[in-house]
């Protein structure tokens, strides 16, 4: 015969078992909540992974390449006034690719892949052009969404954003 617990015959031992089980469950839920919060990406405004305001349209003269270090990209303003946001990672092995202003190229220091101003491969071993970020122009400000990387196989004029 099993004994049912009612408020009238709840022993001290049974009460402590229930209390410790309840407190243990609360502690487990709190620990799980902290763990899940730790795994969530930290997306502060103006940091990589969020929308970054790179500057005003007039800050970027035609035929210029400007590095935005906190966003890990370059703002490329091509000769006709259009904009590209080029990710600074090489598509070969992921090295950071600097802009060489004297050669007017992106030159990878790891394996000498070279890219033109639009990020097109001029010298392999890079298999494809540099990746892009979505770029918008709102109220004269250039904004780049670094949360989504766009891989591309070729350069197309549709990738260029105009003010």
C-alpha positions in Angstrom: 0.0 0.0 0.0 1.4 3.4 -0.9 1.0 6.4 1.3 -0.4 9.5 -0.2 1.0 12.8 1.1 -1.6 15.3 2.2 -1.1 18.5 4.1 -2.2 16.8 7.3 0.4 14.1 7.3 3.4 15.9 5.5 6.4 15.0 7.6 9.4 17.3 8.1 11.5 14.9 5.9 9.0 15.0 3.0 8.7 18.8 3.2 12.5 19.1 3.0 12.7 16.7 0.0 10.1 18.8 -1.9 11.8 22.1 -0.9 15.2 20.9 -2.0 13.8 19.5 -5.3 12.1 22.8 -6.0 15.2 24.9 -5.2 17.4 22.6 -7.3 15.0 23.0 -10.2 15.1 26.8 -9.9 18.9 26.7 -9.7 19.1 24.5 -12.8 16.8 26.9 -14.7 18.9 29.9 -13.7 22.1 28.1 -14.8 20.5 27.2 -18.2 19.3 30.8 -18.7 22.8 32.2 -18.0 24.4 29.6 -20.4 21.9 30.4 -23.2 22.5 34.1 -22.7 26.3 33.5 -23.0 25.8 31.7 -26.3 23.9 34.6 -27.9 25.9 36.9 -30.1 26.6 40.4 -28.7 25.4 42.9 -31.3 26.2 46.3 -30.1 25.4 49.2 -32.5 28.4 50.2 -34.5 30.3 46.9 -34.0 30.9 44.0 -36.4 27.8 41.9 -36.9 25.5 44.9 -36.8 24.7 47.9 -39.0 27.6 50.4 -39.0 27.4 54.0 -40.1 30.6 54.5 -42.1 30.2 58.2 -42.7 28.6 60.8 -45.0 28.5 60.3 -48.8 30.7 63.4 -49.2 33.4 61.8 -46.9 34.3 59.4 -49.7 35.7 61.0 -52.9 35.3 59.1 -56.2 38.0 56.5 -56.9 38.7 56.1 -53.2 39.1 53.1 -50.9 38.6 53.8 -47.2 39.2 51.1 -44.5 36.6 50.9 -41.7 38.5 48.9 -39.0 35.6 48.3 -36.5 33.5 47.0 -39.4 36.2 44.9 -41.0 35.5 46.3 -44.4 36.4 48.9 -47.0 34.2 51.5 -48.5 35.0 51.6 -52.2 33.7 54.6 -54.1 34.2 53.8 -57.8 34.7 56.5 -60.4 31.1 57.0 -61.4 30.1 57.7 -57.7 28.8 54.3 -56.8 29.6 52.5 -53.5 30.7 49.0 -52.5 31.3 47.6 -49.0 34.1 45.1 -49.5 34.9 42.6 -46.7 38.6 42.6 -45.9 39.0 38.8 -45.8 40.7 37.0 -48.6 38.5 34.3 -50.2 41.4 31.9 -50.4 42.3 31.3 -46.7 40.7 34.2 -44.9 43.7 36.4 -44.3 43.1 40.1 -43.8 43.7 41.9 -47.1 45.1 45.4 -47.0 44.6 48.1 -49.7 47.9 49.0 -51.4 47.4 52.6 -52.5 50.5 52.7 -54.6 49.6 49.6 -56.6 45.9 50.5 -56.4 45.1 46.9 -55.5 44.1 44.7 -52.5 47.1 42.4 -52.0 46.9 39.4 -49.7 50.0 39.1 -47.6 49.6 35.3 -47.2 49.7 34.0 -50.8 49.9 37.1 -52.9 46.3 37.0 -54.2 45.5 40.4 -55.8 42.2 42.1 -56.3 41.3 45.2 -58.1 39.3 48.1 -56.6 36.0 46.3 -56.9 37.4 43.2 -55.3 37.8 41.1 -58.5 40.6 38.5 -58.6 43.6 39.6 -60.7 46.1 37.2 -59.4 45.1 33.8 -57.9 45.1 31.5 -55.8 41.9 33.2 -54.5 39.0 31.3 -56.1 36.5 34.2 -56.3 36.2 38.0 -55.7 36.2 39.5 -52.3 32.9 39.2 -50.4 30.5 42.2 -50.0 28.2 43.5 -47.3 24.8 45.1 -47.9 25.2 48.9 -48.2 22.5 51.5 -48.0 22.5 55.3 -48.1 20.0 57.0 -45.9 19.8 60.8 -45.4 23.3 61.2 -46.9 24.8 58.6 -44.5 26.5 55.4 -45.8 25.4 52.4 -43.7 26.7 48.9 -43.9 25.1 45.7 -42.6 28.0 43.5 -41.4 25.6 40.8 -40.2 25.2 39.2 -43.7 28.2 38.5 -45.9 27.4 38.2 -49.6 29.6 35.8 -51.5 29.9 36.5 -55.2 31.4 34.8 -58.3 31.7 37.9 -60.5 31.4 41.7 -60.4 28.1 43.0 -61.6 27.0 46.6 -61.8 23.9 45.7 -59.8 26.2 45.2 -56.7 27.0 49.0 -56.8 24.8 51.3 -54.7 24.3 54.9 -55.8 23.4 57.9 -53.7 
